[in-house]
Amino acid sequence: MMNSTTQSRISARFSRCAGFSLAVTLCTFVGCADKSPQRMAVSGTVSLDTKPVGNATIIFTPIGRGLAAAAVIENGKFAMTEENGPTIGEFHVRINPMEAEIEQINPAELSRANRRPPIPKFYQREGKLRATISAETNPKLEFKLLSTEK
């Protein structure tokens, strides 16, 4: 038979273990809850010297907190859904050309007259373009790029 001191020690250990187990369980379930920031559907246009940009990507990199997003630009337009768009916040925006595969090159497109101007390097780095995504505004963005840096 156990004396009262032994029973008190066992009871105290059981209480500590039960409390610890409860804390771990709560942290696990609370930690597993979906706390990711809300993504926004965003669309817009990108032009270079008033001509629609094509065969490029647009990349949104958060300034501070948030989730990055990217989309393909075709015929000067891009679109992202709520599943893959940026979160609410401030973003650096980069426009990067996609490399054409050799099979995609049409001989007629090789002449200078048919070639689109390349996207200047300063638009391919963070800092030149920025965008603010908010829940209150209509997220239709317009990026008017110029061949020469101002």
C-alpha positions in Angstrom: 0.0 0.0 0.0 1.2 3.5 -0.9 1.5 6.2 1.7 0.2 9.7 1.1 3.6 11.2 0.2 4.1 8.6 -2.6 0.5 9.2 -3.9 1.1 13.0 -3.9 4.3 12.5 -6.0 2.6 10.2 -8.5 -0.3 12.6 -8.7 2.0 15.6 -9.3 3.9 13.7 -12.0 0.7 12.6 -13.7 -0.6 16.2 -13.6 2.6 17.5 -15.1 2.6 14.8 -17.8 -1.1 15.4 -18.6 -0.6 19.1 -18.7 2.5 18.7 -21.0 0.6 16.3 -23.3 -2.4 18.7 -23.5 -0.1 21.6 -24.4 1.7 19.5 -27.1 -1.7 18.4 -28.5 -3.1 21.9 -28.6 0.1 23.3 -30.2 0.0 20.6 -32.8 -3.6 21.2 -33.8 -3.3 25.0 -33.6 -0.1 24.9 -35.5 -1.6 22.7 -38.2 -4.4 25.1 -38.8 -4.3 26.9 -42.2 -2.8 30.3 -41.3 -1.4 31.1 -44.7 -2.1 34.6 -45.9 -4.9 35.1 -48.4 -3.8 35.2 -52.0 -5.4 37.6 -54.5 -6.5 37.1 -58.1 -4.5 39.6 -60.0 -4.4 40.4 -63.7 -2.9 43.2 -65.9 -1.0 44.3 -68.9 2.7 44.7 -69.7 4.0 46.8 -72.6 7.4 47.9 -73.7 7.5 51.1 -75.6 3.7 50.8 -76.1 4.0 47.3 -77.6 2.6 44.3 -75.8 5.3 42.2 -74.1 5.1 38.5 -74.9 7.1 35.4 -74.1 8.0 36.6 -70.7 7.2 36.1 -67.0 6.2 38.5 -64.3 7.4 37.8 -60.8 6.0 39.4 -57.6 8.5 39.2 -54.7 7.2 40.4 -51.3 8.8 43.3 -49.5 8.6 42.0 -46.0 5.9 39.5 -45.3 3.8 37.8 -48.0 4.0 35.1 -50.6 5.7 35.4 -54.0 3.8 34.8 -57.2 4.6 34.5 -60.9 2.7 34.3 -64.2 3.4 34.0 -67.9 2.9 37.2 -70.0 1.3 36.4 -73.4 0.3 39.2 -75.8 0.9 41.8 -73.1 -1.4 40.2 -70.6 -1.0 38.1 -67.5 -3.4 36.7 -64.9 -3.1 34.9 -61.5 -5.9 33.2 -59.6 -6.6 33.2 -55.8 -4.7 29.9 -55.7 -1.4 31.2 -57.2 -1.6 35.0 -56.9 0.3 37.3 -54.6 -0.9 38.1 -51.1 -1.9 41.5 -49.8 1.1 43.8 -49.4 4.0 45.5 -51.2 6.0 43.7 -53.9 9.0 44.1 -56.1 8.0 43.2 -59.6 10.4 41.8 -62.2 9.8 41.1 -65.9 12.0 38.4 -67.3 12.2 37.1 -70.9 11.7 33.4 -71.5 14.2 31.8 -73.7 12.9 30.5 -76.9 13.7 26.9 -77.7 15.4 26.3 -81.0 12.3 24.5 -82.4 10.1 27.5 -81.7 12.1 29.9 -83.8 10.6 30.8 -87.2 13.1 32.0 -89.8 10.9 35.0 -90.5 11.2 36.1 -86.9 15.0 36.3 -87.1 15.0 39.5 -89.1 15.4 42.7 -87.1 12.1 44.0 -88.5 10.1 41.3 -86.8 12.1 41.0 -83.6 10.5 42.5 -80.4 12.9 44.6 -78.4 14.5 42.7 -75.5 13.3 43.5 -72.0 15.9 45.8 -70.4 18.0 44.3 -67.6 16.8 47.0 -65.1 13.3 45.5 -65.2 14.7 42.1 -64.5 16.1 43.2 -61.1 14.2 43.9 -57.9 13.6 47.5 -57.1 12.8 49.1 -60.5 9.1 48.1 -60.5 6.8 47.9 -57.4 3.1 47.0 -56.9 0.8 47.2 -54.0 -1.9 44.5 -53.7 -4.8 45.3 -51.4 -8.2 43.8 -50.7 -10.0 47.1 -51.4 -8.7 47.8 -54.9 -9.4 46.1 -58.1 -6.1 44.2 -58.7 -5.8 45.1 -62.4 -2.2 46.3 -62.9 -0.6 48.1 -65.8 3.2 48.1 -66.3 4.3 50.5 -69.1 8.0 49.7 -69.6 10.5 51.9 -71.6 13.6 50.7 -73.4 15.7 53.4 -71.8 16.0 53.9 -68.0 14.8 57.1 -66.5 
